[in-house]
């Protein structure tokens, strides 16, 4: 079953987090199980960002989460956050065009 994780974060340093993301992508090429991601900013609160991370399954998301590079990315990212991140885990029941 397909799986999406929504990550909500608040930061006034999004450019720094974006650079860390680019580094993570380079380091995990061929290993990561992330299939696609969408990054959005709240128009009414510009420090609030949502990331939609798409995976083939919950299990493949956990493989991605367990990568050492993912742990390193998370530790570095924490320094640029204005508060804790929130995670929402969603199993995809239906997908329509």
C-alpha positions, 0 to 999 in steps of 0.5 A: 500500500502506498504511503505518504508522510507529511512533515510540518516544520517552522523555520526562518532558515529554509534556504539552509534546510534546502541545502541540507536536503540537496546534500542528503539527496546526493549522499543517498543516490541509489539507496533512498526509497523516497519516490517523490516529494513536494515542499510547500510554504504557508501563504499566511505564515511564511515560516511554516513549511509542509513536506509531502514525502511519497513512498511505495509503502510504510515499510519502504519509508522505514528503510529510508528513515533508517539510512545513516544519511537520514539521521545525519540530515535530521541532526543538522536540520534541527539547528535551523528549526524554530520548533519541533517538527510534526509528522503525519503518516498516511496510508493511501486508500484511493488515488484518482485522477 
